[in-house]
Structures are given as structure tokens and as C-alpha cells.
């Protein structure tokens, strides 16, 4: 009887030790945040507590709902590696947050070889003001999240254009599967140049003008150019698919 109890005792701790070792090998993800004078800085980090080399993919997404109800988004993704016992900062996002703004941030890490989701983290600010669709975004589907737009405008005219563009773009039944960035740079005098970027390429730019009719026209032009670009790149991908 004592021998049987001893064997059971050893087996129990052997199972616990194996379980602990398996847990230690899990890649961990974490969103670190700091807030200074209305500016929220978010860092996506990953840690490899195991003794093996890991090849991974990450997706870092922030979705902000402003006081006016407009959504602005930032999506960053890429491949990375982690050495044993290494912690790495993958990406950084800065968000201007006001009192009544809402924010949801997601960090997902997948295995490069298998595509399996192995770690995730999230952060929320005033999340109740989001729609159910945004609140319940699925971690496996978010890698295919469509319709992301990023507001990097600097002036009131730039903000007005972004709002008009987002209003028209959100009406499209099908969005492109990549982020659209609306940027703005100063020019000579008090003017500025508004640009539209997709896949780190500037597809179109124009001189800022506060006239609403002009901005609406430019928003429609931008959407047409974006859709044409998406169709052409999709055709190229299909031609080279084996």
C-alpha cells in the first residue's frame, strides 16, 4: 500500500512538472500604456520564456471612437523572431485621447509556421460606447479586418476632409483589406497638402481648401483611386497564384 501511494505521489508531481514546463513555453503578449497630456502611448510587447527560438507574426490594432461618433483606426502588423528568454517591443501607437473618447486596442500573436493564435492582449477605455460589432471583434478574424482608416491630419481643414472621406468610405459595401492613411503636410505660407496612402504608397495628394464642396469632391476622387488600386493589386496577386 505504501509503495502504491509513493508511486501515485511521484506520478502526480511528474504530471504537475510537465504541465508547468508546457506553460513556461507559451509566448506571452502585453500592451503597455503611458498617458501624458492627452497623448496615450501604446506599446506592443512579446516575451519568449522558453529555451527555443520562435518565428512569429503580430497584429496590433487600435480603434478609436471620437466624441462626434467617427471611428479612426490604426493597424500595424509584421513578422518577428524571439530568442530564448527574450522580450521585444514590436510596435508603438500614439493616440490623442479626450475625456469622452472611447478606445479598444488588440494585440494578437500567431505562430509563423502554423498560423495558430498563441497569445493575445487587449485594452479598453470607455468601451461601452462602442457598437457590439466592435466590442465583440473575433481574434481570428481581426487579421482580415477591413475598412481601417488612419487620421494623420493636422489642421481643421484636414480633419474636415477626413470626416467627409470616412463618411463616404464607410458606405462602401466592400472595403479593401488594408489600412488607408489620410496624412497632411504643411506647404509654403499657411497652406497644406493632404495625401492618401495605402500599403505605404502615396496614391493621391491635393492642396487643402476649406470649401466643403471641394473636399467632398476630393473624397470621392480618393475613393475611386483607392478602389482602382485595390482591383489592380488583386489581379496581380491572382496572376501569380499557383
C-alpha positions as CSV (number, residue, x, y, z in Angstrom):
1,X,0.0,0.0,0.0
2,X,2.8,2.4,0.9
3,X,4.5,1.5,-2.4
4,X,1.3,2.3,-4.4
5,X,0.9,5.7,-2.5
6,X,4.6,6.5,-3.2
7,X,4.2,5.8,-7.0
8,X,1.0,7.9,-7.1
9,X,2.8,10.7,-5.3
10,X,5.7,10.6,-7.8
11,X,3.3,10.5,-10.8
12,X,1.3,13.4,-9.6
13,X,4.3,15.7,-9.3
14,X,5.7,14.4,-12.6
15,X,2.4,15.5,-14.3
16,X,2.5,18.9,-12.5
17,X,6.1,19.4,-13.5
18,X,5.3,18.6,-17.1
19,X,2.3,21.0,-17.1
20,X,4.4,23.8,-15.6
21,X,7.1,23.3,-18.3
22,X,4.5,23.4,-21.0
23,X,3.1,26.6,-19.6
24,X,6.5,28.2,-19.4
25,X,7.0,27.7,-23.1
26,X,4.0,29.8,-24.0
27,X,4.7,33.1,-25.8
28,X,3.2,36.0,-23.8
29,X,1.9,39.3,-25.3
30,X,1.3,42.5,-23.4
31,X,0.1,46.0,-24.3
32,X,2.0,48.6,-22.2
33,X,0.5,52.1,-21.9
34,X,1.5,55.6,-20.7
35,X,-0.5,58.8,-20.7
36,X,1.0,62.3,-20.9
37,X,-1.1,65.5,-21.5
38,X,-3.8,63.9,-23.5
39,X,-1.5,61.6,-25.5
40,X,-1.7,57.9,-24.9
41,X,1.3,55.9,-26.0
42,X,0.7,52.1,-26.5
43,X,3.5,49.6,-26.9
44,X,3.0,46.0,-28.1
45,X,5.5,43.7,-26.5
46,X,6.1,39.9,-26.6
47,X,8.1,37.6,-24.4
48,X,9.6,34.2,-25.1
49,X,10.1,32.5,-21.7
50,X,11.2,29.2,-23.3
51,X,14.6,28.0,-24.4
52,X,13.7,27.7,-28.1
53,X,13.9,30.2,-31.0
54,X,10.4,31.3,-32.2
55,X,9.3,32.8,-35.6
56,X,6.0,34.7,-35.2
57,X,3.5,37.2,-36.7
58,X,1.9,40.0,-34.8
59,X,-1.1,42.3,-35.3
60,X,-1.6,45.5,-33.3
61,X,-4.9,47.3,-33.8
62,X,-6.4,50.4,-32.2
63,X,-9.9,51.5,-32.8
64,X,-10.9,54.9,-31.5
65,X,-14.4,56.4,-31.4
66,X,-14.3,60.2,-31.0
67,X,-16.9,62.4,-29.3
68,X,-18.5,63.1,-32.7
69,X,-19.1,59.3,-33.3
70,X,-16.5,58.9,-36.0
71,X,-14.2,55.9,-35.9
72,X,-10.4,56.1,-36.6
73,X,-8.2,53.1,-36.7
74,X,-4.6,52.1,-36.7
75,X,-3.4,48.7,-37.8
76,X,0.2,47.5,-37.7
77,X,1.4,44.0,-38.4
78,X,4.6,42.1,-39.3
79,X,6.9,39.2,-38.8
80,X,9.4,38.9,-35.9
81,X,11.6,36.5,-34.1
82,X,12.2,35.9,-30.4
83,X,15.3,34.4,-28.9
84,X,15.1,32.2,-25.8
85,X,14.2,34.4,-22.7
86,X,13.9,37.5,-24.9
87,X,11.3,40.3,-24.6
88,X,10.8,42.6,-27.6
89,X,8.8,45.7,-28.4
90,X,7.0,45.0,-31.6
91,X,5.3,48.3,-32.4
92,X,4.2,51.6,-30.9
93,X,1.0,53.6,-31.4
94,X,0.2,57.1,-30.2
95,X,-3.4,58.2,-29.7
96,X,-4.8,61.6,-28.8
97,X,-7.5,60.8,-26.2
98,X,-10.1,63.3,-24.9
99,X,-12.5,62.8,-22.0
100,X,-15.4,61.3,-23.9
101,X,-13.4,59.3,-26.4
102,X,-13.5,55.5,-26.5
103,X,-10.7,53.2,-27.4
104,X,-10.2,49.5,-27.9
105,X,-6.8,48.1,-28.6
106,X,-6.0,44.5,-29.6
107,X,-2.6,42.6,-29.8
108,X,-2.5,39.2,-31.4
109,X,0.5,36.9,-31.9
110,X,0.4,33.9,-34.3
111,X,2.9,31.2,-35.0
112,X,4.6,31.9,-38.3
113,X,4.6,28.2,-39.4
114,X,1.2,27.0,-38.4
115,X,-0.8,30.3,-38.3
116,X,-2.2,29.3,-34.9
117,X,-3.1,32.1,-32.5
118,X,-0.8,31.6,-29.4
119,X,-1.2,34.8,-27.4
120,X,-3.4,37.9,-27.1
121,X,-3.9,41.0,-25.0
122,X,-6.4,43.9,-25.1
123,X,-7.0,47.3,-23.6
124,X,-10.2,49.3,-23.3
125,X,-11.2,52.9,-22.5
126,X,-14.9,53.8,-22.3
127,X,-15.6,50.6,-24.2
128,X,-19.4,50.7,-23.6
129,X,-19.8,53.5,-26.2
130,X,-18.7,51.1,-29.0
131,X,-21.2,49.2,-31.1
132,X,-21.5,45.5,-30.4
133,X,-19.7,44.7,-33.6
134,X,-16.5,46.5,-32.5
135,X,-16.8,45.2,-28.9
136,X,-17.0,41.6,-30.0
137,X,-14.4,41.5,-32.7
138,X,-13.1,38.0,-33.1
139,X,-9.3,37.5,-32.6
140,X,-9.1,35.0,-35.5
141,X,-11.0,37.3,-37.9
142,X,-9.2,40.5,-37.0
143,X,-6.2,39.6,-39.2
144,X,-8.7,40.1,-42.0
145,X,-10.1,43.3,-40.6
146,X,-11.2,45.6,-43.4
147,X,-12.0,49.3,-43.7
148,X,-9.4,50.6,-41.4
149,X,-8.6,54.3,-41.8
150,X,-5.9,56.3,-40.0
151,X,-6.3,60.0,-39.4
152,X,-2.9,61.8,-39.5
153,X,-4.2,65.3,-40.5
154,X,-3.0,68.4,-38.7
155,X,-5.4,71.2,-39.4
156,X,-9.2,71.8,-39.2
157,X,-9.5,71.6,-43.0
158,X,-7.6,68.3,-42.9
159,X,-9.9,67.0,-40.1
160,X,-13.0,68.1,-42.1
161,X,-11.7,66.2,-45.2
162,X,-11.0,63.1,-43.1
163,X,-14.6,63.2,-41.7
164,X,-16.0,63.5,-45.3
165,X,-13.8,60.8,-46.6
166,X,-14.6,58.4,-43.7
167,X,-18.4,59.1,-44.2
168,X,-18.2,58.1,-47.9
169,X,-15.8,55.2,-47.4
170,X,-17.9,53.7,-44.7
171,X,-20.8,53.5,-47.1
172,X,-19.0,51.1,-49.4
173,X,-20.3,47.5,-49.3
174,X,-16.8,46.1,-49.6
175,X,-13.7,47.7,-48.0
176,X,-10.1,47.0,-49.0
177,X,-8.2,44.6,-46.8
178,X,-5.5,47.1,-45.7
179,X,-5.4,50.4,-43.8
180,X,-5.9,53.8,-45.6
181,X,-3.9,56.7,-44.1
182,X,-5.0,60.3,-44.6
183,X,-2.0,62.4,-44.0
184,X,-1.2,66.2,-44.1
185,X,2.0,68.2,-44.5
186,X,2.5,72.0,-44.4
187,X,3.4,73.8,-47.6
188,X,4.6,77.3,-48.3
189,X,2.8,80.0,-46.4
190,X,-0.2,78.7,-44.4
191,X,-1.2,76.0,-46.8
192,X,-1.0,72.3,-46.5
193,X,-1.1,69.2,-48.7
194,X,-3.4,66.3,-47.9
195,X,-2.3,62.8,-49.0
196,X,-3.9,59.4,-49.2
197,X,-1.6,56.4,-48.6
198,X,-2.2,52.6,-49.0
199,X,0.5,50.0,-48.4
200,X,3.0,52.7,-47.6
201,X,2.4,54.3,-51.1
202,X,1.0,57.7,-51.7
203,X,-1.8,57.2,-54.2
204,X,-3.1,60.8,-54.4
205,X,-2.4,64.2,-52.9
206,X,-4.1,67.6,-53.3
207,X,-3.9,71.1,-51.8
208,X,-6.1,71.7,-48.8
209,X,-9.0,74.0,-49.3
210,X,-11.7,74.7,-46.6
211,X,-14.6,74.6,-49.2
212,X,-16.9,71.7,-48.3
213,X,-17.9,71.1,-52.0
214,X,-14.3,70.8,-52.9
215,X,-13.4,68.5,-50.0
216,X,-16.4,66.2,-50.9
217,X,-15.3,66.1,-54.5
218,X,-11.7,65.2,-53.4
219,X,-13.1,62.5,-51.1
220,X,-14.9,60.8,-53.9
221,X,-11.8,61.1,-56.2
222,X,-9.7,59.4,-53.4
223,X,-12.2,56.5,-53.0
224,X,-12.2,55.9,-56.8
225,X,-8.4,55.8,-56.9
226,X,-8.2,53.5,-53.8
227,X,-10.7,51.1,-55.4
228,X,-8.8,51.1,-58.7
229,X,-5.6,50.4,-56.9
230,X,-7.2,47.6,-55.0
231,X,-8.5,45.9,-58.1
232,X,-5.2,46.1,-59.9
233,X,-3.2,44.7,-57.0
234,X,-5.8,41.9,-56.6
235,X,-5.5,41.0,-60.2
236,X,-1.7,40.8,-59.9
237,X,-1.9,38.6,-56.9
238,X,-4.3,36.2,-58.7
239,X,-2.0,36.1,-61.8
240,X,1.0,35.0,-59.6
241,X,-1.0,32.5,-57.5
242,X,-0.2,28.9,-58.2
